[in-house]
């Protein structure tokens, strides 16, 4: 069975949260670009397949651009009690009355 289009190629899910610094840039970045580029999208947990772009877990990706360089990349799953937030991080999350999730100490 073929994976849905939103889970193949450049959209292939990243199986874990990552951090990287001093990234290699192919080509060049305009030195005037100064800030953070953020992207969110679908990213099922390893071993899961979501049937649609808008269902299941998502992930935020961020790159810091400055002076023609890509300084860092970070990604994080979107944490929400409805999609198993407690299982996504070694320290876990817990649900607080009132509807917000906080990281455990």
C-alpha positions, -999 to 999 in steps of 0.1 A, spaced: 0 0 0 13 34 -9 16 61 17 -7 92 13 9 120 -7 12 142 24 35 116 40 60 110 11 89 129 -5 96 163 10 67 157 33 81 125 48 75 126 86 104 133 109 104 105 135 119 124 164 124 159 177 158 173 166 181 202 171 210 211 148 234 241 147 256 257 121 236 242 92 252 237 58 235 258 31 235 246 -5 236 277 -27 233 310 -9 209 328 14 204 366 10 222 382 39 192 405 44 171 376 56 172 379 93 147 361 115 130 328 120 112 307 94 85 285 110 64 258 93 38 235 107 24 204 91 13 168 96 38 145 113 23 112 125 41 94 154 64 66 142 44 36 130 12 56 125 -4 68 93 -29 96 92 -54 95 64 -56 133 59 -34 164 62 -55 178 90 -59 148 113 -35 133 138 -3 148 153 15 178 138 50 192 140 65 227 141 98 232 123 119 263 128 151 277 112 170 307 124 184 328 95 210 355 99 238 370 78 234 345 49 236 316 73 212 291 87 222 291 124 199 264 137 170 240 131 146 227 157 114 208 155 87 199 181 56 178 179 25 199 187 15 187 222 -22 183 229 -39 159 253 -62 147 225 -32 133 205 -13 117 233 9 146 243 21 127 274 37 100 252 57 125 230 84 137 254 106 118 279 95 142 306 59 140 295 30 164 298 2 164 323 -32 179 318 -43 207 342 -78 216 351 -89 244 328 -76 228 297 -39 236 294 -11 211 293 21 219 312 55 202 310 63 181 341 93 193 361 
